[in-house]
Amino acid sequence: MSKDLGEEQGLSGQSSRSFSPQQPRRKKQFQIDFFIEWKYIEQDQLKPYFRGCESTIISIIQSQYDVKSIQLNRNNQIPGLEGTAFSIIESDDSKLNLQLEAVNKILSLIEQKKNPTFEMMMLIPEGMEILQTLGTVSYLIGTSGKQIKNIQLETKTDVVVNNAINKFSLRSVKIAGQSDCIYNAIKLITNKLHQRGITEDDYIKRAEPLDPGKVVTKVQLVFTEIIIDYILKNKDLEKKYQIKMKAKSINEVPIKNKLKKDEEILQLVGTLKNVQEAIKSIIRKISSQFKRLEFDVRVVMPSNFASKLIGAKGCQIKELANKAKGAQIKVMSDKDDSDIGQYCLVQVIGSVEHKLEATVLILEQIECFKNGGPILESGKYINENFAQQYKNSVSIQDIKQKRQKSSSSRSSRRLRSRSDSNKRHKKQKKSRSTSSNQRKTKQHPFQAKIVVPINLIEQMKKKLNRIGKEQGVNIQADNKEFRDEFVLKLRGEMKNCLNAIQHILSEQCKLQRR
């Protein structure tokens, strides 16, 4: 079982290295890496560095703090982005506060007096999600982004975890605000990462664009046993799309959602491109073979990807549904989606074409999450393509909502003035109609009759009077007699008459039992 989980949660097939759970995780000396763009740094502060000497800033910091290494790290230069990377390295955990003080000093030296607010990027390893250990980025973001939100509120900064950059092993976390606030954010993030622990394995993963033709994936879908038996009989699918298919029982995969007894899991293994094409063919075959059977497509997905697939305020899942031209996509997961090794279901409902289109997109998105994506071609897109890059971030979503609210409030104000007169007319009409209905009900009250055995009338006289008073209904005995039965007349509002009849019948039943 551990092997399956390792394959599912680890790097995709196109990655150069993979991690085996049996290998010991070697601890790496804790270092603080960050990147600052040239527009926030005065050129004179770093000029000596280009002559082969230590920079002015670095020499000042090194003389004040007893830390193993403080350097400008060319290896951490973000591709396509103009600026410089700093590294503060120290293997002794007790000197973590000294490392943070050194960061604070660098920020105070770089900070421009004219513009007290600026941006910098903290660089953290991608981290691998293995067994019960969350990846570094996932750990920092937290379940449904709660941890990153708390950091923003506590430090009064804007913090956004940028998308991975092609062939760059670190993830950039953009922090914007005043110098002291940025330092507080770095301090908080560093302490959280130090609590989690950083190992050499966290630096293995390297971002690469997703190639559906090379990535080997394992996809699991939930269907009824009848459908899975029908699919497995079609051996031509395996040969045509070069995939392997097999059925799995419910007990073999730890899914949080309860499945029915007649349901099983269909597993497909192959390249992402071939698996996607095979699933398209499978959905079409099912729809033509089982025309009367209404079926949905349910994809088995790691639970820790649930919040990522939904996106901030549902933006990611809405985008997928729009691309699938109207398919209904629902992540069937509870709020606790941080469990490694646990799985949930993604349900797809719609027409045949909508189902297959949405399923293909979901599988590609899940594979992107496994590979650390989506991947940016270059670091320059962090600033140039700002709207696209941060569309899933909390801050931008909040701004959009505020704009929508303001625009809607303006439009609603305009509509109010127009609709006020219409509302008044409608209210007047409603009041007229209600008053006329009330008059009609008063003029023509509801009437009903109920037949009661003669031998029970004497015993029910007192109770009939009480029921009539309580329900506001006039109950009278009719002169007509049918053999051994007596007729009672009821006059009043319909609701009250029905309640009175119910009480009379219940009393009648009690007397008959006696």
Summary of the structure (lengths in Angstrom):
residues: 514
radius of gyration: 35.1
end to end distance: 67.8
largest distance: 122.3
contacts: 1548
relative contact order: 0.09
helix: 51%
strand: 22%
